[in-house]
Amino acid sequence: MASRILLVEDDSTIGEVLTASLRSHAHEVTWEQTGEAGITRATASAVDLVLLDLGLPDLDGVEVCRQLRRARPGCVIVILTARAAEMDVVVGLEAGADDYLVKPVRLGELHARVRAHLRRNEGAAAALSAYPIGDLVVDVPCRRVTVAGRELPLRAKEFDLLARMAAQPDVALSRETLMCDVWDEHWFGSTKTLDVHVAALRRKIGEIAASSHARVPAIVTLRGHGFRLELLPDSNSAPPGR
């Protein structure tokens, strides 16, 4: 079955090139040129991946990203924009994006990222493991995380990251390993996206643990190396890291 990609891009030249190129790689592509149209399309039709420009004529792209995430919590959202400042990257990722590419981007790199994201979503869905750590359970085949029986809503890459760490609790995982396994084996450059997703996981796990008095693992920062998921003694909430 062809992957369903929604392209939200107002520039006609870029939109035509990307649509033709993605279709040549056997993807099913729908192209919308406004934020409202993109949100409407994502709400009405199943989508596997969204390519989202931030400079749209009607709505700010960051707000479109938030609404797309609410409409399709399980799909991959890749921001594709000319905004290159680090703060723009952080804001986009915190709004719900899984990846952030800065224009101009080479088509080869774009297709590699798209393949990697789609492959990881398919691979996670086909996995056959569940990982209990304290009162937190990562159910991989169902793509569901629960804390003391209460479901914890996560974005697609937040789930993938937590599942990767939960597969090896108490093991120090380097930043490079996590970027390779969760995002793209050919990843290069900034790993800011990893920091944003770790911060989001800590916040969400901590909030549900505090409200339910559950014992959950912490994501411990290993300075100069990466992270480790571990169940701390007598801990009922995830600390902000150390």
Buried (B, 14 or more C-beta within 10 A) or exposed (E): EEBBBBBBBBEEEBBEEBBEBBEEBEBBBBBBBBBBBBBEBBEEEEBBBBBBBBEBEEBEBBBBBBBBBEBBEBBBBBBBBEBEEEEBBBBBBBBBBBBBBBEEEEBEEBBBBBBBBBEBBEEBEEEEEBBEBBBBBBBBEEBBBBBBEEEBEBBBBBBBBBBBBBBEBEEBBEBEBBBBBBBBEEBEEEBEBBBBBBBBBBEBBBBBBEEBEBBBBBBBBBEEEBBBBBBBEEBBBBEEBE
